[in-house]
Amino acid sequence: MKLPFIKPVYAHCDLPCGVYDPAQAQIEAKSVKAIMDKYPGLDDHNKTRAIIIKEERAELVKHHLMVLWADYFKPEHLEKFPDLHDKFWKAIKQASECKHHLGPEEGQKLLDQVDEIAKIFWETKKA
């Protein structure tokens, strides 16, 4: 049954134009790192919960990075930052690594990679 007042809408991207921001990926990466830092001091019940949350947050980092990579960055950005694809690929792979490990050094590596992408993002916004 098709209702007369419902019209399909279409968009060319995941977000309305101009709303891209790496902040959410940064927040999620900070959360991953914070959980890794706190993990050794948690009791068994909270360790289980921490692992579940850490894995969810790492997956969210991947999601937010992939949206930026696929929808925001354009060929002209790649001309200025020719290693951009490699930076995204490594950061997304690092988020997956954080799902497999609990060492805070892995979380810090992810946070550093996401921050580097965020820096590039803001440089492109100035242009």
C-alpha positions as CSV (number, residue, x, y, z in Angstrom):
1,M,0.0,0.0,0.0
2,K,1.5,3.3,-1.0
3,L,0.5,6.3,1.1
4,P,-0.1,9.5,-0.8
5,F,1.8,11.7,1.5
6,I,5.0,9.7,1.6
7,K,7.6,10.5,-1.1
8,P,10.9,8.7,-1.5
9,V,14.0,10.8,-1.0
10,Y,17.4,10.3,-2.3
11,A,20.9,11.5,-1.3
12,H,24.3,11.2,-2.9
13,C,26.1,10.7,0.4
14,D,25.6,9.3,3.9
15,L,25.4,12.8,5.5
16,P,24.0,16.1,4.3
17,C,26.8,18.1,2.5
18,G,29.0,20.1,4.7
19,V,28.4,18.2,8.0
20,Y,31.5,16.0,7.9
21,D,33.7,16.0,10.9
22,P,36.3,13.6,12.2
23,A,35.3,14.4,15.8
24,Q,33.2,11.3,16.3
25,A,36.0,9.0,15.2
26,Q,38.3,10.8,17.6
27,I,35.8,10.4,20.5
28,E,35.4,6.7,19.8
29,A,39.2,6.2,19.5
30,K,39.7,8.0,22.8
31,S,37.1,5.6,24.3
32,V,39.0,2.6,23.0
33,K,42.2,3.8,24.5
34,A,40.6,4.7,27.9
35,I,39.1,1.2,28.2
36,M,42.5,-0.3,27.4
37,D,44.1,1.9,30.1
38,K,41.5,1.0,32.7
39,Y,41.2,-2.7,31.9
40,P,43.8,-4.1,34.3
41,G,42.1,-2.6,37.3
42,L,38.7,-3.9,36.6
43,D,37.0,-6.8,38.2
44,D,36.0,-9.9,36.1
45,H,32.4,-8.7,35.5
46,N,33.5,-5.3,34.3
47,K,36.3,-6.7,32.2
48,T,33.8,-8.6,30.2
49,R,31.7,-5.4,29.7
50,A,34.8,-3.4,28.9
51,I,35.8,-5.8,26.1
52,I,32.3,-5.6,24.6
53,I,32.3,-1.8,24.7
54,K,35.8,-1.5,23.4
55,E,34.9,-3.7,20.4
56,E,31.8,-1.7,19.7
57,R,33.8,1.6,19.9
58,A,36.5,0.3,17.6
59,E,33.8,-0.7,15.1
60,L,32.4,2.8,15.3
61,V,35.9,4.3,14.6
62,K,36.0,2.2,11.4
63,H,32.5,3.3,10.4
64,H,33.2,7.0,10.9
65,L,36.5,6.8,9.1
66,M,35.0,5.0,6.2
67,V,32.3,7.6,5.8
68,L,34.9,10.4,5.7
69,W,37.1,8.4,3.3
70,A,34.3,7.5,0.9
71,D,32.2,10.6,1.1
72,Y,34.2,13.6,2.1
73,F,37.6,13.3,0.6
74,K,37.9,14.0,-3.2
75,P,40.5,13.6,-5.9
76,E,41.9,17.1,-5.2
77,H,42.6,16.1,-1.6
78,L,44.5,13.1,-2.8
79,E,46.6,15.4,-5.0
80,K,47.6,17.4,-1.9
81,F,47.9,14.3,0.4
82,P,49.0,11.4,-1.9
83,D,49.3,9.0,1.1
84,L,45.7,9.7,2.3
85,H,44.4,6.3,1.2
86,D,47.2,4.6,3.0
87,K,46.5,6.6,6.2
88,F,42.9,5.6,6.1
89,W,43.6,2.0,5.4
90,K,46.1,1.8,8.2
91,A,43.8,3.5,10.7
92,I,40.9,1.2,9.8
93,K,43.1,-1.8,10.1
94,Q,44.4,-0.5,13.5
95,A,40.8,-0.2,14.7
96,S,40.4,-3.9,13.9
97,E,43.7,-4.6,15.8
98,C,42.2,-2.9,18.8
99,K,39.4,-5.3,18.8
100,H,41.9,-8.2,19.1
101,H,44.2,-6.6,21.8
102,L,44.0,-4.9,25.2
103,G,47.4,-3.2,25.2
104,P,47.1,0.6,25.6
105,E,49.9,1.1,23.1
106,E,47.5,-0.3,20.4
107,G,44.8,2.2,21.4
108,Q,47.3,5.0,21.4
109,K,48.4,4.1,17.9
110,L,44.8,4.2,16.8
111,L,44.3,7.5,18.4
112,D,47.4,9.0,16.8
113,Q,46.3,7.7,13.4
114,V,42.8,9.2,13.7
115,D,44.2,12.5,14.9
116,E,46.5,12.6,11.9
117,I,43.5,12.1,9.6
118,A,41.6,14.8,11.5
119,K,44.5,17.2,11.0
120,I,44.4,16.6,7.2
121,F,40.6,17.0,7.2
122,W,40.9,20.4,8.9
123,E,43.6,21.5,6.4
124,T,41.3,20.6,3.6
125,K,38.5,22.6,5.1
126,K,40.7,25.7,5.2
127,A,41.4,25.5,1.5
